[in-house]
Amino acid sequence: MRLRRPHLSASAALVVSALGIAAYLHLPESDPAKAATVQDAARAAIGQQVPAPAAPRVTARPRPRFPARLPGLGPKTLAQVPAGTRQVLLVTGAGRTSATAEAVLWQRVGGGWRPGAVWAAHNGYRGWTDEHYAGDVHSPVGVFGLTDAGGRLADPGTKLPYHRSGAFSVSGTGFEGEPLSGAFDYVIAINYNRQPGTSPMDGTQPMGANRGGGIWIHVDHGGPTHACVSLSKSHMRQLLRALEPADHPVVVMGDVASLAR
C-alpha cells in the first residue's frame, strides 16, 4: 500500500522554509533582534504586512529662558531705560576708578533679554563719574541713546546714519604710551551733551562746553580713554551692523556699584 505524502500549501511551505532558515542559522531564542528579522521574512513570504519599525523618540529641547530684566541694574538705572528700547549695550566697569570694563549687547526678545557675547572694553582714565566735566578724564555714568555713527573708514554695513570723513583721525599716544592711530576708524556717538540726529563731529553741546562732549564708542587703542568707551575693531564692526534704529538702542554705562542703584 503506497503512503500518501501530506500536501502543504504554498503559504505553509514558505513559512516552513523561513523557519528552516532560522534553524540553519542557529538563532538563539535569546536574540530577539535576529528573531524578529526572521519573523518579518516569514510574514512577507506569506503576504502578511510587516510592521514598520517604531520611530525613535525625539525629545524636544527646552526653549532658553532669558532674564525678564537686565541683570546688574538697580531701579534707578532701569527707570532711565526708555520703555521702547529693545537693544541695550551694557558697559560695566570693573570698579569706580578702573579704566577697564566689559560690554554686552542685550536684545529684547519676547518677555526677556537675550545677551550677546562679552567684549573687553576700556573707559575713562580715572574711571566713572555721576557728573562729568570737560577734561576730568572720567566716563559719565548713565543711560544714553545711540543714534549716529561715522568714521575714517567706509560704512561697514550699519543701519545708523553714517558719516565718513578723513576728519575722524587722531595721532599721538595714549595714557600708557600706546599709539592712538586708527582709534576713530569707526565711532558711534554717545548721546551725552550732544544733539541727536547729527554727525558725531557736530559740536553742539546743549549743557554747555564745561560739561564736556564728543564722547564716543570707538576703536580700542590698548589703553584708557579720556571719557569714551572703546572696543576692538572687529567688535566695533559687529556692533555697528547689529544696532537697529527701530529698536531705539541705548548704552547703559558705569561701574558695578553705580549701575546697581
C-alpha positions as a Markdown table, in Angstrom:
| # | Residue | x | y | z |
|---|---|---|---|---|
| 1 | Met | 0.0 | 0.0 | 0.0 |
| 2 | Arg | 1.5 | 3.4 | -1.1 |
| 3 | Leu | 1.6 | 6.0 | 1.6 |
| 4 | Arg | 0.4 | 9.5 | 0.6 |
| 5 | Arg | 2.7 | 12.4 | 1.5 |
| 6 | Pro | 1.0 | 15.3 | 3.3 |
| 7 | His | 0.2 | 18.2 | 1.0 |
| 8 | Leu | 1.5 | 21.6 | 2.0 |
| 9 | Ser | 0.0 | 24.8 | 0.7 |
| 10 | Ala | 2.4 | 27.3 | -0.9 |
| 11 | Ser | 1.9 | 29.6 | 2.0 |
| 12 | Ala | 2.7 | 26.9 | 4.6 |
| 13 | Ala | 5.7 | 25.8 | 2.6 |
| 14 | Leu | 7.1 | 29.3 | 2.6 |
| 15 | Val | 6.6 | 29.5 | 6.4 |
| 16 | Val | 8.4 | 26.2 | 6.8 |
| 17 | Ser | 11.2 | 27.4 | 4.6 |
| 18 | Ala | 11.6 | 30.6 | 6.7 |
| 19 | Leu | 11.7 | 28.6 | 9.9 |
| 20 | Gly | 14.2 | 26.3 | 8.3 |
| 21 | Ile | 16.4 | 29.3 | 7.6 |
| 22 | Ala | 16.2 | 30.3 | 11.2 |
| 23 | Ala | 17.2 | 26.8 | 12.3 |
| 24 | Tyr | 20.1 | 26.7 | 9.9 |
| 25 | Leu | 21.4 | 30.0 | 11.3 |
| 26 | His | 21.1 | 28.5 | 14.8 |
| 27 | Leu | 19.5 | 31.7 | 16.1 |
| 28 | Pro | 19.2 | 31.5 | 19.9 |
| 29 | Glu | 15.8 | 32.3 | 21.3 |
| 30 | Ser | 17.6 | 34.9 | 23.5 |
| 31 | Asp | 18.4 | 37.0 | 20.4 |
| 32 | Pro | 15.2 | 39.0 | 19.8 |
| 33 | Ala | 16.7 | 41.3 | 17.2 |
| 34 | Lys | 17.6 | 38.5 | 14.8 |
| 35 | Ala | 14.5 | 36.5 | 15.6 |
| 36 | Ala | 12.4 | 39.5 | 14.7 |
| 37 | Thr | 14.2 | 39.7 | 11.4 |
| 38 | Val | 13.3 | 36.1 | 10.5 |
| 39 | Gln | 9.7 | 36.6 | 11.6 |
| 40 | Asp | 9.4 | 39.6 | 9.3 |
| 41 | Ala | 10.8 | 37.5 | 6.5 |
| 42 | Ala | 8.2 | 34.8 | 7.2 |
| 43 | Arg | 5.4 | 37.3 | 7.3 |
| 44 | Ala | 6.5 | 38.8 | 4.0 |
| 45 | Ala | 6.7 | 35.3 | 2.5 |
| 46 | Ile | 3.0 | 34.6 | 3.2 |
| 47 | Gly | 1.8 | 38.0 | 2.2 |
| 48 | Gln | 1.3 | 39.4 | 5.7 |
| 49 | Gln | 2.2 | 43.1 | 6.3 |
| 50 | Val | 5.4 | 43.6 | 8.1 |
| 51 | Pro | 5.0 | 46.2 | 10.8 |
| 52 | Ala | 7.1 | 49.4 | 10.3 |
| 53 | Pro | 9.8 | 50.0 | 12.9 |
| 54 | Ala | 8.8 | 52.3 | 15.6 |
| 55 | Ala | 10.1 | 55.9 | 15.0 |
| 56 | Pro | 12.7 | 56.9 | 17.5 |
| 57 | Arg | 11.5 | 59.2 | 20.2 |
| 58 | Val | 12.5 | 62.8 | 19.7 |
| 59 | Thr | 12.9 | 64.8 | 22.9 |
| 60 | Ala | 12.2 | 68.5 | 22.3 |
| 61 | Arg | 14.9 | 70.8 | 23.6 |
| 62 | Pro | 13.6 | 73.3 | 26.1 |
| 63 | Arg | 13.5 | 76.8 | 24.8 |
| 64 | Pro | 16.1 | 79.0 | 26.5 |
| 65 | Arg | 14.7 | 81.3 | 29.2 |
| 66 | Phe | 16.1 | 84.8 | 29.1 |
| 67 | Pro | 16.1 | 87.1 | 32.1 |
| 68 | Ala | 13.0 | 89.4 | 32.4 |
| 69 | Arg | 15.2 | 92.4 | 33.4 |
| 70 | Leu | 18.7 | 93.5 | 32.6 |
| 71 | Pro | 21.0 | 91.9 | 35.1 |
| 72 | Gly | 23.0 | 94.1 | 37.5 |
| 73 | Leu | 20.8 | 97.2 | 37.1 |
| 74 | Gly | 19.0 | 98.7 | 40.1 |
| 75 | Pro | 15.7 | 100.5 | 40.0 |
| 76 | Lys | 17.2 | 104.0 | 39.5 |
| 77 | Thr | 19.2 | 102.8 | 36.4 |
| 78 | Leu | 16.3 | 100.7 | 35.0 |
| 79 | Ala | 14.0 | 103.7 | 35.2 |
| 80 | Gln | 16.2 | 105.6 | 32.8 |
| 81 | Val | 16.0 | 102.9 | 30.1 |
| 82 | Pro | 13.2 | 104.1 | 27.6 |
| 83 | Ala | 10.2 | 101.8 | 27.5 |
| 84 | Gly | 10.5 | 101.3 | 23.8 |
| 85 | Thr | 14.2 | 100.3 | 23.9 |
| 86 | Arg | 14.8 | 96.8 | 22.6 |
| 87 | Gln | 18.7 | 97.0 | 22.4 |
| 88 | Val | 21.0 | 97.8 | 25.2 |
| 89 | Leu | 24.8 | 97.9 | 25.1 |
| 90 | Leu | 25.6 | 97.3 | 28.8 |
| 91 | Val | 29.1 | 98.6 | 29.7 |
| 92 | Thr | 30.0 | 97.5 | 33.2 |
| 93 | Gly | 33.2 | 99.0 | 34.7 |
| 94 | Ala | 35.4 | 96.8 | 36.9 |
| 95 | Gly | 35.4 | 99.5 | 39.6 |
| 96 | Arg | 34.7 | 103.1 | 40.3 |
| 97 | Thr | 38.3 | 104.1 | 39.5 |
| 98 | Ser | 39.0 | 101.4 | 37.0 |
| 99 | Ala | 39.6 | 102.1 | 33.3 |
| 100 | Thr | 38.6 | 98.6 | 32.2 |
| 101 | Ala | 35.1 | 97.3 | 31.5 |
| 102 | Glu | 33.1 | 94.6 | 29.8 |
| 103 | Ala | 30.4 | 95.3 | 27.2 |
| 104 | Val | 27.5 | 93.1 | 26.3 |
| 105 | Leu | 24.8 | 93.8 | 23.7 |
| 106 | Trp | 21.4 | 92.7 | 25.0 |
| 107 | Gln | 18.4 | 92.2 | 22.7 |
| 108 | Arg | 14.8 | 92.3 | 23.9 |
| 109 | Val | 13.2 | 89.0 | 22.8 |
| 110 | Gly | 9.5 | 88.4 | 23.8 |
| 111 | Gly | 9.4 | 88.9 | 27.5 |
| 112 | Gly | 13.1 | 88.6 | 28.2 |
| 113 | Trp | 16.5 | 90.0 | 27.3 |
| 114 | Arg | 18.9 | 87.8 | 25.2 |
| 115 | Pro | 22.6 | 88.5 | 25.8 |
| 116 | Gly | 25.3 | 88.7 | 23.2 |
| 117 | Ala | 29.0 | 87.9 | 23.6 |
| 118 | Val | 31.1 | 89.6 | 26.3 |
| 119 | Trp | 33.5 | 92.1 | 24.9 |
| 120 | Ala | 36.5 | 93.6 | 26.6 |
| 121 | Ala | 36.4 | 97.4 | 26.8 |
| 122 | His | 38.2 | 100.5 | 28.1 |
| 123 | Asn | 36.7 | 103.6 | 29.6 |
| 124 | Gly | 38.0 | 106.9 | 31.1 |
| 125 | Tyr | 41.5 | 107.0 | 32.6 |
| 126 | Arg | 40.1 | 107.9 | 36.1 |
| 127 | Gly | 37.1 | 105.6 | 36.0 |
| 128 | Trp | 33.5 | 106.8 | 36.3 |
| 129 | Thr | 31.6 | 109.9 | 37.5 |
| 130 | Asp | 28.0 | 110.8 | 38.0 |
| 131 | Glu | 28.7 | 114.4 | 36.9 |
| 132 | His | 31.1 | 114.7 | 34.0 |
| 133 | Tyr | 33.0 | 117.9 | 33.2 |
| 134 | Ala | 35.4 | 118.7 | 30.4 |
| 135 | Gly | 38.9 | 117.4 | 31.0 |
| 136 | Asp | 38.2 | 115.3 | 34.1 |
| 137 | Val | 39.1 | 112.1 | 32.2 |
| 138 | His | 36.1 | 110.2 | 33.7 |
| 139 | Ser | 33.4 | 108.4 | 31.8 |
| 140 | Pro | 29.9 | 109.6 | 32.6 |
| 141 | Val | 27.6 | 107.1 | 34.4 |
| 142 | Gly | 24.1 | 106.8 | 32.9 |
| 143 | Val | 21.8 | 105.8 | 30.0 |
| 144 | Phe | 22.4 | 107.4 | 26.7 |
| 145 | Gly | 21.0 | 107.0 | 23.2 |
| 146 | Leu | 22.9 | 105.6 | 20.2 |
| 147 | Thr | 21.6 | 107.3 | 17.1 |
| 148 | Asp | 24.6 | 108.3 | 14.9 |
| 149 | Ala | 27.8 | 106.8 | 13.7 |
| 150 | Gly | 30.8 | 107.6 | 11.5 |
| 151 | Gly | 34.5 | 107.1 | 11.0 |
| 152 | Arg | 37.5 | 107.4 | 8.8 |
| 153 | Leu | 36.8 | 104.0 | 7.1 |
| 154 | Ala | 33.8 | 103.2 | 4.9 |
| 155 | Asp | 30.5 | 102.2 | 6.4 |
| 156 | Pro | 30.8 | 98.5 | 7.4 |
| 157 | Gly | 27.0 | 98.0 | 7.0 |
| 158 | Thr | 25.3 | 99.8 | 9.8 |
| 159 | Lys | 21.7 | 100.9 | 9.7 |
| 160 | Leu | 22.6 | 104.0 | 11.7 |
| 161 | Pro | 23.3 | 107.2 | 9.8 |
| 162 | Tyr | 27.0 | 107.0 | 9.0 |
| 163 | His | 29.3 | 110.0 | 8.3 |
| 164 | Arg | 32.5 | 109.0 | 6.7 |
| 165 | Ser | 35.3 | 111.6 | 6.8 |
| 166 | Gly | 39.0 | 112.0 | 6.9 |
| 167 | Ala | 38.4 | 114.3 | 9.9 |
| 168 | Phe | 38.0 | 111.2 | 12.0 |
| 169 | Ser | 41.7 | 110.9 | 12.6 |
| 170 | Val | 43.9 | 111.1 | 15.7 |
| 171 | Ser | 47.6 | 110.9 | 16.3 |
| 172 | Gly | 49.9 | 110.8 | 19.2 |
| 173 | Thr | 50.0 | 108.4 | 22.1 |
| 174 | Gly | 47.6 | 107.4 | 24.9 |
| 175 | Phe | 48.0 | 107.5 | 28.7 |
| 176 | Glu | 50.1 | 104.3 | 28.6 |
| 177 | Gly | 52.2 | 105.3 | 25.6 |
| 178 | Glu | 50.1 | 103.4 | 23.1 |
| 179 | Pro | 49.6 | 104.9 | 19.6 |
| 180 | Leu | 46.2 | 106.4 | 19.0 |
| 181 | Ser | 46.2 | 106.0 | 15.2 |
| 182 | Gly | 43.1 | 104.3 | 13.9 |
| 183 | Ala | 41.1 | 104.8 | 17.1 |
| 184 | Phe | 38.4 | 106.8 | 15.1 |
| 185 | Asp | 38.2 | 104.4 | 12.2 |
| 186 | Tyr | 34.7 | 103.6 | 13.5 |
| 187 | Val | 32.8 | 105.6 | 16.0 |
| 188 | Ile | 29.3 | 105.7 | 17.5 |
| 189 | Ala | 28.3 | 108.9 | 19.2 |
| 190 | Ile | 27.1 | 108.5 | 22.8 |
| 191 | Asn | 24.3 | 111.0 | 23.3 |
| 192 | Tyr | 25.8 | 112.8 | 26.2 |
| 193 | Asn | 25.7 | 116.6 | 25.8 |
| 194 | Arg | 25.1 | 116.4 | 22.1 |
| 195 | Gln | 22.3 | 116.9 | 19.6 |
| 196 | Pro | 21.0 | 113.5 | 18.4 |
| 197 | Gly | 20.5 | 113.1 | 14.7 |
| 198 | Thr | 23.7 | 114.9 | 13.7 |
| 199 | Ser | 27.2 | 113.7 | 12.8 |
| 200 | Pro | 29.4 | 112.6 | 15.7 |
| 201 | Met | 31.6 | 115.5 | 14.6 |
| 202 | Asp | 28.8 | 118.1 | 15.4 |
| 203 | Gly | 30.0 | 120.3 | 18.2 |
| 204 | Thr | 26.6 | 121.3 | 19.6 |
| 205 | Gln | 26.6 | 120.9 | 23.5 |
| 206 | Pro | 23.2 | 121.6 | 25.0 |
| 207 | Met | 24.5 | 121.5 | 28.6 |
| 208 | Gly | 27.4 | 123.9 | 27.8 |
| 209 | Ala | 31.1 | 123.4 | 26.9 |
| 210 | Asn | 32.2 | 122.9 | 30.5 |
| 211 | Arg | 30.2 | 119.7 | 30.7 |
| 212 | Gly | 32.4 | 118.1 | 28.0 |
| 213 | Gly | 31.3 | 116.3 | 24.9 |
| 214 | Gly | 32.5 | 114.3 | 21.9 |
| 215 | Ile | 32.1 | 111.1 | 23.9 |
| 216 | Trp | 32.0 | 108.1 | 21.6 |
| 217 | Ile | 32.3 | 104.4 | 21.4 |
| 218 | His | 35.4 | 103.9 | 19.2 |
| 219 | Val | 38.1 | 101.5 | 18.3 |
| 220 | Asp | 40.3 | 100.4 | 21.2 |
| 221 | His | 43.9 | 101.6 | 21.2 |
| 222 | Gly | 45.1 | 99.4 | 24.0 |
| 223 | Gly | 44.6 | 101.8 | 26.9 |
| 224 | Pro | 42.3 | 104.1 | 28.9 |
| 225 | Thr | 40.4 | 106.9 | 27.1 |
| 226 | His | 39.6 | 110.5 | 28.0 |
| 227 | Ala | 35.9 | 109.7 | 28.6 |
| 228 | Cys | 34.9 | 107.4 | 25.7 |
| 229 | Val | 34.3 | 103.7 | 25.6 |
| 230 | Ser | 36.5 | 101.6 | 23.3 |
| 231 | Leu | 36.1 | 98.2 | 21.8 |
| 232 | Ser | 38.3 | 96.2 | 19.4 |
| 233 | Lys | 37.9 | 97.0 | 15.7 |
| 234 | Ser | 36.2 | 93.7 | 15.0 |
| 235 | His | 33.7 | 94.2 | 17.8 |
| 236 | Met | 33.1 | 97.7 | 16.6 |
| 237 | Arg | 32.1 | 96.4 | 13.2 |
| 238 | Gln | 29.8 | 93.8 | 14.8 |
| 239 | Leu | 28.2 | 96.4 | 16.9 |
| 240 | Leu | 27.6 | 98.8 | 14.0 |
| 241 | Arg | 26.0 | 96.0 | 12.0 |
| 242 | Ala | 23.8 | 94.8 | 14.9 |
| 243 | Leu | 22.3 | 98.1 | 16.0 |
| 244 | Glu | 18.8 | 98.7 | 14.8 |
| 245 | Pro | 17.4 | 102.2 | 14.9 |
| 246 | Ala | 13.9 | 100.8 | 15.1 |
| 247 | Asp | 14.9 | 99.1 | 18.4 |
| 248 | His | 15.9 | 102.5 | 19.9 |
| 249 | Pro | 19.3 | 101.3 | 21.1 |
| 250 | Val | 21.0 | 102.9 | 24.2 |
| 251 | Val | 24.2 | 102.4 | 26.1 |
| 252 | Val | 23.9 | 101.8 | 29.8 |
| 253 | Met | 27.4 | 102.5 | 31.3 |
| 254 | Gly | 29.0 | 102.8 | 34.6 |
| 255 | Asp | 30.8 | 100.9 | 37.4 |
| 256 | Val | 29.1 | 97.9 | 39.0 |
| 257 | Ala | 28.1 | 99.8 | 42.2 |
| 258 | Ser | 26.6 | 102.8 | 40.3 |
| 259 | Leu | 24.6 | 100.6 | 37.9 |
| 260 | Ala | 23.1 | 98.6 | 40.8 |
| 261 | Arg | 21.5 | 101.7 | 42.3 |
